[in-house]
Amino acid sequence: MKNLLRVAVVATALLVGGFTTPSLAEGWIILIDGEKGLENFNKIGDANWRAEEGAIVADSGAGGHLVTKNAYDDLEIYAEFWADHTTNSGIFLRAQDPQQIGFANSYEVNIFDQRPGQEYSTGAIVGFAPVHSPYPKAGGKWNTFKIQVKGPEVIVEFNGQVTVRMNNDKFKQGPISLQYAAGAGGIPGGAIKWRKVMILSLS
């Protein structure tokens, strides 16, 4: 786990709503902290990932991923991100092929307000766990994801509200990726900005 920043150790981790509190827990690893962290990922595709204005940003290209250099099974993820109204992005879990990442070979926690088929829009796990009306929206503001992956169970919390709980054992281990993609109808995707991404291994 070289080149990863570690959160200061505190004797006791507090649990809130099933999630470990990032600022208080021992063992959290920071993948992105403001403009720091690109070195913790492999870049796949042609998205123009860069450090800018306190975040890691992409806003052009046909599409691409930032893929962790390590694989994970059970873990928690805490992320702070800004999305435009036309953003198509997401966090992919347990990716089976780090060179060809998609919802068919990983669990995609979606960030896509304008997705055709709103049941798999922002806050859903595409193809596995739908969201329900009123559909969560991320566009035009800073948001948070808390994601817990433990065995076959995946829980997604978006801005403090649980959007999906899933039990599925199709994918057991793999890297994590952060996505930039085209928007609905093939239009250019809006910007995605990540200012904090942290993980805590549960295995």
N, C-alpha and C positions, 0 to 999 in steps of 0.2 A: 504493500500500500504506500509506495514512495510518492513523494510530492503532494501528499494530501494533508490538509490542515486539520488538526484535531481540536475539538472543543475541550475546554478545561474540565478536569475531572471533579465531580462532586460526589460525596459519599453515597447519597441515596437518590435514586431516580423516582420522580413522582409520576403517577399515572392519572391521566385525565381522559375520561370517555374511552378508555381502551388504548389510547395513544400515549407514548412516552413524551413528556414535555421536552422539546429540543434544548431549550436554554438551561435546563436543570439536570439533564441526564448525562451519565457517564457513557463514553464510547461513541458519540456521534462523530461522523467524518464529514467534513465540509468539502463538497465537490466544486461548488461555485459560491464565491463570496464577493459580491459587487463585480468588479472587473477582473477578479482573479479566478483562475480555475480552468482555462482552456486546455492547459497541459494535462489535465486529468482525463481527457477524452481523445478518442480517434475520430477524425472527421470523415464521414461518408457522404458522397454526393457533392453538389456544387453550391450549397447554401453559403452565403457570405458571412459566416460566423466571425464576430469580432468583439473586442472589449470597447464599450462606449457608454459614457454618461452613467457610470455606476452599475452596469449590468453587462451580461453577455447577450449579444443581439444578433438576429438574422432578419433580413427583410427583402431579399431577392435571391434569384436562382430557381432552377427547376425543382429543387427539393434536396433535402439532406438531413443527416442526423449527427448529433454528438453522442458517441457510444463509449460507455465506460470501458476501461482497460481490464476490469475484473468482472467475473460472473458472480451472481448472487442468487440465493434461494429465498430464505426467510429474512425479511427486513422491514423497516419503516422508512418512509421518505417524507421529508418536509421540503416544500418548494414555494418560493415567492416569484410570481411572474406577472408581466403585463402583456395583454393581448389587444390587438386592434379588433374592430368589429368583423373584419374579413380574415382574421388569422385562422390558419389551419395548422395546428401543432398538437403536441401530446407528449406524454411520458410512456415509453414502452418498457414493459417488464418481462424478464426471463426470455429475452430474444434468443431464438434458436439458431439464427444465422446473422452474425453481426455485419455482414456485407449486404444483406438483402432483408431489411427489416420491414415488417408490415403486420397488420392485425391478424393475418392468417397464421403467423408463426411466432406470435408474442401476445401479451395482454396490453392493449393500447388504451390508456386512460386519456380520453380525448379532450382537446381544446379546440372547438370548431363550432361556434355559435350558428353559423349559416349552413351547417351540414344538411344536404338533402336526406331526409329520413331523420327527423329530430330526435327520435328515440335513442340514437347513438351519437348525439351531439355532446356538448361540453359536460363533463362529469360522468359520462358513461364509459364502459369498457366495450369497445367496438366489437360487435359480433357475439358478445357473451352476456353482458349485463346492461340493459337499457335504463335510461332515466325516464321520468314521467312529467307530464305537464303540471304546473308551469315549468318550462325547461330552464335550467341554470344558464346564466349568461356571464361571459368573462370580458366582453369587449369594452375597451375604453377605460380600463382601470387596473390597478394592482389587485392580485388575487393570491390565495393560498391553496395549496393541495397538501393534505396529509393522507398518506397511503400506507396501509398495513398489509403485508403479504406474509402469510403464515400457513405453511402446508398448502392445502387447496383453497384456503379462504383469502379473499381480497376485499378490503374495505376501503372505500374512497370517501374522503371528506373534503368538500369544496367550500371555502369561505365559512368554515365552522358547521356546515350541514352535511350529514352523510347522504351521498347521492346514490350509491350502490353498495350492496353486500353480495358477494359472489362466492360460490363454492364450486371449484372446477380444478381438476388435476391434470389438464392436458400438458401444461408446461411446468417443469419442476425447477429449472435453474437456467440462468443466462444473464448476459449483461443488461444494463439499463440504457435507454437512449432518450435524448431530447430531440424533437422533430421541428423542422420547418418545411412547409409544403404549400402547393398552390391552393388558392381559395376555391369556393364553389363555382362550378361552371368553367373551370380552367383559368379564371382570372388570377393575376398575381396575388399571392397570399399576403396578408397584412403582417406587420412586424410582430415578432415574439421576443420578449426580453426576460431573461432569467437573472434575478439579483441575489437569490439564495437557493441553493440545492444542497440538502444534507441527507445522509443515510445513517441508519443504525442497524447493524446486523443483529438478527434474533436467533441465529443458529450457532 
